[in-house]
Amino acid sequence: MGQAPEQEHPKNAFGWAARDTSGVLSPFHFSRRATGEKDVTFKVTHCGICHSDLHMIKNEWGNTIYPIVPGHEIVGVVTEVGSKVSKFKVGDKVGVGCMVGSCHSCDSCAIDLENYCPKVIMTYANKYHDGTITYGGYSDIMVADEHFVVRIPEGTPLDATAPLLCAGITVYSPLRFYGLDKPGMHVGVVGLGGLGHVAVKFAKAMGVKVTVISTSPSKKSEAIERLGADSFLVSRDQDEMQAAMGTMDGIIDTVSAVHPLMPLIGLLKSQGKLVLVGAPEKPLELPAFSLLMGRKIVGGSMIGGMKETQEMIDFAAKHNIRADIEVIPADYVNTALERLAKADVRYRFVIDVANTMKSTP
């Protein structure tokens, strides 16, 4: 017979959870599993708030398991390691992103792309190998298989690094995979939010010319003066868009709202690539003829594998790339989610878990 649940999951944990489709979070006591032989346990110091958290707490994608503790941009300090852990020790700064498990035997896992494993286990609201439900980083402690833990280099601020574990890898991976990382290339970034602002930073660090494409003219000074973009296009300005036609090697499209692709495809050079990393709720129209004329490609990308995620974190540390954040206390989380729904954040909320998430009786 197996152990009783309280023996298998003896670590008392505290977090904030949503109990139903209202999406309202409140204090939640639960248990984490004991540190297994390949597990890393760490005290969570910070956790970013991602737009997907907003969808999941309200079950807008239809796959939420309640109660749900969101959060997949998790950083902290190691407090315990299993007997077979080789990469980490107590006191190390670490992070966990969007996934905590995979099959380790499929074609995707074999090439370090666990994110595309058909049996990938997401960091929250998913079933783990032992049948229990995964809980995310809006909590005080985390236990994860060392394979799905990344090292945060010394001297790197934990709070501003947390969003890179989702937003950062989501834009870094396609820049690398689609070959849009070559110095001198011209890459467009559509949307200047949580994803877009770090896309600009990574692309510039790679030596790429960057043009931000936005519906909001007011973001021009932010894009160029603060984030270092080379130019700015207002997507609703037909004259600006026309003048830029055929000038870009690739475009990273971060927008999650329904929007036309034809104008973006027109910006591409022959054999250019439009990569979608946002996920609009309704299908987008794809004009085939505009792809044929120039052998252009429309592709997609979703986060990245663990090897690539560690590479991204190291690259960010080397080039001083950090997310622009607003740090909040845990009890502000519902207000933060409301503001996020209105795009009222520049550019990522991060919960100060270590100092503000205090257990209640």
N, C-alpha and C positions, 0 to 999 in steps of 0.2 A: 504493500500500500504506500501511496505517496504521503508526503508530509501534509499536515494541516495547513490551510492557507496562511494562518498567522505565523507559522514557522518558515514557510517559503518566502513570505513577504513581511519580514519583521521590522523593517525600517519605517518608523513613523515619519510621515511627510505632511507638509502643509502647503496649500496653494489656493488659487482662485479658480472656480469652475462654474460653467453654465450648466443648468439642470434641464433646460427645455428650449424650445425654439424662440423664446423671447430674447435669448442671447445675453441675458443679464448675468454677470459673474458675481459670485459671493464666496466667502471663505469656505474652504473644503479640507477636511482631514482625510487622509488616505494612507496607503502603505506602499513602499517600494520594496522590490525583492532584495534579498541578501546579496552581498557582493559575491558573484560567482567567480570561478577560477580565471576567467578571461574578462571579467568586468572591471570597470573603473567607476568608482563612486566619487562624486564631487559636490561641494557646496556651491549652489548657484548664486552668482553675484549679480548678474544682469540677464534680462531676456528681452529681445526685440519684439515688437508687435507688427506682424505681417498682415497684409490685406486678406490673405487666405484665412487667417484666424477669424476675421469678421464673417466670412462666408460659412466657415465651419460651425461657429457657435450658434448660428441660426439655421443650420442644416440646409443651406441654400443649394448644396451640391447633392443632397439626398443620401449621404453616407455617414452622417455623424452618429456617434454612440455616446449617449448621455449617462452619467455626468461627464463633461469634457473639460479637461485642463489643457488649454491651448499653449502655443509657444514652441517654435522650432528655430529660434535664433538664440541659443543658450550658451552662456559662458560661465566659468567659475574656477574653483581651485580644488584640486584632488585631495580627498581626505582618506581614501582607502583604495587599494588595488588588489586584484585577485592573484592567486599563487602563480598563474601562468602568464600574467601580464608582463610584457617585455618593453613596451614603448613609453610607459608612464610611471611616475613615482609620486608619493605624497608631496604636496606642495606645488606641483606643476599647474600651470594655467592651461585650461583646456576648453574646448567647445564641442557642442553637438548641434547639427543642423536638422534637416528635414526628415532624415531616416535613421532608424536604429537597428535594422536587420534586413537580410536578404537570404537567398537560397545558397549562395556561394558555389553553385554548380552549373548555372546556365551560361549561355554564350555571353550575355552582358556582364555577368559577374566575372567571367574569365578574363575580360579585358578592362577590368576596373571601372565598369559603368553600372554599379549596383543600383543607381537611380532608375535604370530601365529594366531591372529584374522584374519578371511577372509576379514574383512573390515578395517584392519589396515591402518592408514594414515601416510605416510612417511613424514619426516621433510621437504623435498623439492621435487618439480616436481610431486606433488600429488594433488588431489582435496580434499579440506577440507569440513567439514559438511555443510558450507554455500555455497559451489559451487565454491569458489575462489581457486586459485592455491597457494600451499604452497611454501614459499621461505626460504632458509636455512641460515646458519650462516656466510657466507661471507658478513656480513652486520652489521650495527652499533647497531640495536636494535632487540629484539625478543619478541614476545607475544605468550604465550603458556598456555594451560590448566594446572593447578597446578598438576594434576594427572601425567602428563608427564614431570615434572620438578623434578630434584634431588637436594638435599642439598650438597654443598661442605663444608666439615668441616673446621673450622677456622685453620689457619696455613698451609693449603694445598696449594701449588703453583697452580694457575689457569692454567698457560700455559702448564705445564707438566701433568696436570690432564685431560685436554680436550680430548686427544686421548683415554683415558680409556672409554669414553662414547660410543665408537664403538669398537675399538680394544680390550680394556680391558674386556668388558662384553662378547665379542665374544669368548674369551678363558676361562673366569671365569665360564660362565654358563655350558659348557660341562664338565669341571673338576668337578663341583659339581654334576650335574645331572647324569653323568655316574659313579659316585663314585670313581673318580680318584684323590681324595683329602685326602686319608688316609695316615698318616705318615708312612714312610717305604715303600710305594709303589714305583714302578719304572715306570716312564712315559716318553715316547719319545715325542719330539716336532720336527715336520718336517718343515723346513724353518726358517730362522732367519731374518725376516723382521719386519714390523710394528706389526703384530700379534704375530709372534714367540717370539720376544724379551720380550713382556709382559707376554706371556704364561710361559716362564722360570721363571720370577720373581714371578708370582702368585703361580706356582707349588712349588717352593722352599719355599715360605712363608707358604705353607700348610704342609711342612715337607716331601715332596716327593723327591725321587731321580730322577734327570732329565738328560736325554741324548738328546742332540741336534743332529738331522739327517739332513745333508745338502750335496748338490752337490759341495760345495766350501770348500776345505781344508783350505783356508785362513781365514775362520771364526772361526777356532778352538780356538785360543787364546781369541778372543772376547767373545765366548760363555762361556768359562770356567773362564777366569781371570776377565772379566768385569761383566758378567751377573750371574756368580755363578753356571753354569751347572756343573754336576758331571762328565760327559763324553761327547764324541763327536764321531759321526760316519760319515764317508764320504760314501754317498749312492752309489757311483760308485765303491767303493772298495769292491769287492766281498769277500775278506778274512775278512775284518772288519765286514761286514754284516753277514757273515756265523758264525763268532765267537759269535755274539750277538743274534743269533736265539733263540727264546723261552724264552727271559729274561724280557719282558716288560708286565706290567699289562694293559697298555693302551697307545695309541698314539693320540696326537692332531696334525692333518695334516692341516697346514695353507697355503699350496701351491696352487696357483691359476692357474698354468700352467699344461698342460697335463703331467702326470707322472704315472709310473707303481705302482700298489697297491700290487702286489704279494710279492715283497721284504719286504714291511712294515708288511703285514699280517704274514710273516714268523718270524718277531721279537717278535710277541705276545706269551705270555704264553697261555696255555689252558684256554678258556673262556675270553681271552683278548678282548679289544675293540679298534677299529680304528675309530676315530671320524673325519669326514671331516668338516672343517669350511671355507676352500677356495672353490672357485667356478670356476673350469676350464671351458673354453668355449665349449669344446667338451666332450662327454661322456667318462668315464674311464672304462677300462676293469675290470670286477670283477670276479676273479677266484673262482668259487663256491667250488671246491674240497678243496681248502686250508682253507675255512671257516668250512666245515664239519669236517675236522680233527682237533678237538680241540674245537668245539662249539664256534667259534669266531664270533664276531659281528662287522659289519660295520654300523656306524650311522652318523648322521649329526646334526648340530646345527646352529641356526641363531640368533645372538645377544642374548637378554634376556628380561624378563618382567621388569616392573618398580620396583617392590619390590626387585627383585634380583639385579637390577642395583644399587639401593641405598645401598644394602648390599655390593656389590662389591666396591663401592666408599668408604664406611666406612672401609672395610677390607684393601683397599689400603692405606688409611690414617693411620690406626693403624700400618701397616707393612712398611710404608714409600715407597710404590711402586709408581713409577712415570714412565711415558714414557720417553725414550731418544728422545730428540727433537732438531730441528733446527728452531729457531724463525725467521720469515721473515716479511718484510713489505708488505702491501697489493699490492703495485705495482710490486712486484716480483712474484706474484701468477702464471702467465703464465710460467715463467721460472721454477718455482717449479714443476708445473705439467709436464713439459717436462722432468725434472730430475727424477720425480717419475716414469714416464714411462720407464726410463732406470734403475730403482732401485738405483738411485744415491742419496740416503738419508739414514741417520742413526739416528733414524729409522722413524721419523714422522716429517713432516713439520707442523708448527703451525703459523697461521697468527696473528700478533700483531695488532688486530683490533682497540683497544682503542687508540693507539698512532699513527697509520699510515693510517687508513681508513678515509680519509677526503673528505667530500662532495665537488663535483665540480659543478660549475654553470650549 
